[in-house]
Amino acid sequence: MGVPEQMGVQSAATFSLHDQGGESLTEGIIAHDDAGGPATLEYAATLEYAPTLEYTAPPELEWPGRERWPHGELWARAALAGSLGTLTAVLLATQVNIWGFSLVGLTVAITTIWFLSLRRSAHLAREQEIGSIVAALAGTVLGLAAISLLNFWALDLLISTTELLVMAGCVLLLAATFYAVAARILDPGRRVILLEPDQDARDLVYELQEVRNRRFDCVGIIDDSAAGNRSNGVPFLGDTSDAVDVLRRVRPDVVVCSADARTDLADRLLAAGMTSVHVLDTNEFQESALHRVDSRNATPAWFASVLDIDRQNYSARAKRALDVTVASLALVLTSPFFAVIPVLIRLTGPGPVLFRQIRVGEGGKLFEILKFRTMVPDAEAGRAVWATDNDPRATPVGRVLRKTRLDELPQLWNVIRGEMSIVGPRPERPEFLDVLGAHVPFWSRRDLLKPGITGWAQVHFAYTADVAGAATKLSYDLYYLKHRSLGLDAVILSKTFGVVLFRRGSR
């Protein structure tokens, strides 16, 4: 791709991708979409997206598998149920003054509700990577709602509101403490075996080890071509001809293999009477374990699953109702910032308070996004330059706004106008669509969703300034496309508070 002479980049970052042989596939730079003005792209070589990103562990690395305590999960849950029962009985006897058989029956009923609510929230926390405190809070709120209904319909308001709140507070403290202490027992990590793993499978497992939450432990590899007893720290368990015997002996939770090998292995396991092992191909494991979908490996069949009849995505009307409600409430709560921030921006010098820029919305429709201005006027002088750490173009007030994400507040008005959603993919600049569409498979599929202020990609992957980073963010957007729901939106909003609080990914 040629580069016009008049085009140039004032400040840029370079990236380099390599194939499995170590040869450089591409080097280049791309302007990021958070800067205003016309886009400027410059390339040092033909831009291509590398087919694989290989990771090789040091020879001395030993895979940090976890030993399971026999029946540890059962004992932990029994301990939680017993603690909840004891707490409930004490509170009913001392606060509500109930004794005898009534105390026993009511204790069993209320304890069951608390236990099931906390177990459901713990499952959601594990699947969506929510902290134990949030899980305990969600379970307590759910249980409190259920017990309040029981109290109203069946108990004739036997328990007062104050007594219910005291009970809920004690349960929250107990559950949070219990989850913090027994997290490794309650969530020991699923045991994974790789069957004839390709490079994508190895990359996924190492990504789990390096940067994720240890929900999966790789306990070994079954492969005919494995050399020695270990492969990058993962033990070799046997040949594919002995796969059934190995799986019966090791008893893993998940077997990861190629899509072609999956059918044959499933037939062999069923013929051997083994139904307790989950067999996933690499793409399914990535979706389940990492909560993203690599667009390089996505197929038309996968996109067809987005329209599956059993998938219950909440309607556009419900989504719009949530957007308007949350945006209106947020505008009210943040109204003091809308009074103070413009004054502070004016004090930094001349220039508009709001920064306006054209972005791509749902269905490819263009709209004008709004932000509080964080840079000096004409910061780019006709060239698009993405933000960097301690960007010299940012004003003193602008740096604070960027770190705290307060510069995004005017986008609430974009939500009210229906151009954006609270949760969704970040809107891209139209100048970059040709480049990203040509080098990132299925890039245009993100336009099926209305862009959002926050999203699944934003809470998992920080600032990006190249095609590889854009591809990673797309993988999270594709996961959201398939799994979007009211519950997932609530998870994203809760994670967003953590991102803002700890100022992760800001520039």
Secondary structure as the mmCIF struct_conf table of DSSP 4:
data_model
#
loop_
_struct_conf.conf_type_id
_struct_conf.id
_struct_conf.beg_label_comp_id
_struct_conf.beg_label_asym_id
_struct_conf.beg_label_seq_id
_struct_conf.end_label_comp_id
_struct_conf.end_label_asym_id
_struct_conf.end_label_seq_id
TURN_TY1_P TURN_TY1_P1 GLU A 5 GLN A 6
BEND BEND1 GLN A 10 SER A 11
STRN STRN1 PHE A 15 HIS A 18
TURN_TY1_P TURN_TY1_P2 GLN A 20 GLY A 21
BEND BEND2 GLY A 22 GLY A 22
STRN STRN2 SER A 24 ILE A 29
TURN_TY1_P TURN_TY1_P3 ASP A 33 ASP A 34
BEND BEND3 ALA A 35 ALA A 35
BEND BEND4 GLY A 37 PRO A 38
STRN STRN3 GLU A 42 TYR A 43
BEND BEND5 ALA A 44 ALA A 45
BEND BEND6 PRO A 51 PRO A 51
TURN_TY1_P TURN_TY1_P4 PRO A 59 GLU A 60
HELX_LH_PP_P HELX_LH_PP_P1 GLU A 67 TRP A 69
TURN_TY1_P TURN_TY1_P5 PRO A 70 HIS A 71
HELX_RH_AL_P HELX_RH_AL_P1 GLY A 72 LEU A 91
HELX_RH_PI_P HELX_RH_PI_P1 LEU A 92 VAL A 96
HELX_RH_AL_P HELX_RH_AL_P2 GLY A 100 GLN A 128
TURN_TY1_P TURN_TY1_P6 GLU A 129 GLU A 129
HELX_RH_AL_P HELX_RH_AL_P3 SER A 132 TRP A 153
TURN_TY1_P TURN_TY1_P7 ALA A 154 ALA A 154
BEND BEND7 LEU A 155 LEU A 157
BEND BEND8 ILE A 159 ILE A 159
HELX_RH_AL_P HELX_RH_AL_P4 THR A 161 LEU A 186
BEND BEND9 ASP A 187 ASP A 187
STRN STRN4 ARG A 190 LEU A 195
BEND BEND10 GLU A 196 GLU A 196
HELX_RH_AL_P HELX_RH_AL_P5 GLN A 199 VAL A 211
BEND BEND11 ARG A 212 ARG A 212
BEND BEND12 ARG A 214 ARG A 214
STRN STRN5 PHE A 216 ILE A 222
TURN_TY1_P TURN_TY1_P8 ASP A 224 SER A 225
BEND BEND13 GLY A 228 ASN A 229
STRN STRN6 ARG A 230 SER A 231
TURN_TY1_P TURN_TY1_P9 ASN A 232 GLY A 233
STRN STRN7 VAL A 234 GLY A 238
HELX_RH_3T_P HELX_RH_3T_P1 THR A 240 ASP A 242
HELX_RH_AL_P HELX_RH_AL_P6 ALA A 243 VAL A 250
BEND BEND14 ASP A 253 ASP A 253
STRN STRN8 VAL A 254 CYS A 257
HELX_RH_AL_P HELX_RH_AL_P7 ALA A 259 ALA A 271
TURN_TY1_P TURN_TY1_P10 ALA A 272 GLY A 273
BEND BEND15 SER A 276 SER A 276
STRN STRN9 HIS A 278 ASP A 281
HELX_RH_AL_P HELX_RH_AL_P8 THR A 282 ALA A 289
TURN_TY1_P TURN_TY1_P11 LEU A 290 LEU A 290
BEND BEND16 HIS A 291 HIS A 291
TURN_TY1_P TURN_TY1_P12 SER A 295 ASN A 297
HELX_RH_AL_P HELX_RH_AL_P9 PRO A 300 SER A 305
TURN_TY1_P TURN_TY1_P13 VAL A 306 LEU A 307
TURN_TY1_P TURN_TY1_P14 ILE A 309 ASP A 310
HELX_LH_PP_P HELX_LH_PP_P2 ASN A 313 SER A 315
HELX_RH_AL_P HELX_RH_AL_P10 ALA A 316 LEU A 333
TURN_TY1_P TURN_TY1_P15 THR A 334 THR A 334
HELX_RH_AL_P HELX_RH_AL_P11 SER A 335 LEU A 347
TURN_TY1_P TURN_TY1_P16 THR A 348 THR A 348
BEND BEND17 PRO A 350 GLY A 351
BEND BEND18 VAL A 353 VAL A 353
STRN STRN10 LEU A 354 VAL A 360
HELX_RH_3T_P HELX_RH_3T_P2 GLU A 362 GLY A 364
STRN STRN11 LEU A 366 PHE A 372
STRN STRN12 MET A 375 MET A 375
TURN_TY1_P TURN_TY1_P17 PRO A 377 ASP A 378
BEND BEND19 ALA A 379 GLU A 380
TURN_TY1_P TURN_TY1_P18 ALA A 381 GLY A 382
TURN_TY1_P TURN_TY1_P19 ASP A 389 ASN A 390
TURN_TY1_P TURN_TY1_P20 PRO A 392 ARG A 393
STRN STRN13 ALA A 394 ALA A 394
HELX_RH_AL_P HELX_RH_AL_P12 PRO A 396 THR A 404
TURN_TY1_P TURN_TY1_P21 ARG A 405 ARG A 405
HELX_RH_3T_P HELX_RH_3T_P3 LEU A 406 GLU A 408
TURN_TY1_P TURN_TY1_P22 LEU A 409 PRO A 410
HELX_RH_AL_P HELX_RH_AL_P13 GLN A 411 ILE A 416
TURN_TY1_P TURN_TY1_P23 ARG A 417 GLY A 418
BEND BEND20 GLU A 419 GLU A 419
STRN STRN14 SER A 421 VAL A 423
BEND BEND21 GLY A 424 GLY A 424
HELX_LH_PP_P HELX_LH_PP_P3 PRO A 425 ARG A 429
HELX_RH_3T_P HELX_RH_3T_P4 PRO A 430 PHE A 432
HELX_RH_AL_P HELX_RH_AL_P14 LEU A 433 HIS A 439
BEND BEND22 VAL A 440 VAL A 440
TURN_TY1_P TURN_TY1_P24 PRO A 441 PHE A 442
HELX_RH_3T_P HELX_RH_3T_P5 TRP A 443 LEU A 448
BEND BEND23 LEU A 449 LEU A 449
STRN STRN15 GLY A 452 THR A 454
HELX_RH_AL_P HELX_RH_AL_P15 TRP A 456 HIS A 460
BEND BEND24 PHE A 461 PHE A 461
BEND BEND25 ASP A 466 ASP A 466
HELX_RH_AL_P HELX_RH_AL_P16 VAL A 467 HIS A 483
HELX_RH_AL_P HELX_RH_AL_P17 LEU A 486 PHE A 502
TURN_TY1_P TURN_TY1_P25 ARG A 503 GLY A 505
#
